[in-house]
Amino acid sequence: MSILESFDDWKHFLASRVTQAASSGMNRDTMENAAYQIGSYLSNQVDPKNDEERLLKELWDAGNDEERRAMASVMINYVQNKKQ
């Protein structure tokens, strides 16, 4: 099963990658830029596998560049602060 099949699996995967990036010394701006690029890729290339992913894609597609960057930043905050 792909990590994109389950939104919980996706959140855990993203959280572990954010933790790994931070512990490797990656700064917040670099993490946000990577999250933005991943969000763009997913929106353009991957069909949402569940309702949560579909909502994120629709929000992403509705936003402008600044709003998409804000969403990427919020996703980082979400997985860093979420009790998993």
Summary of the structure (lengths in Angstrom):
residues: 84
radius of gyration: 12.4
end to end distance: 20.0
largest distance: 33.8
contacts: 205
relative contact order: 0.17
helix: 76%
strand: 0%
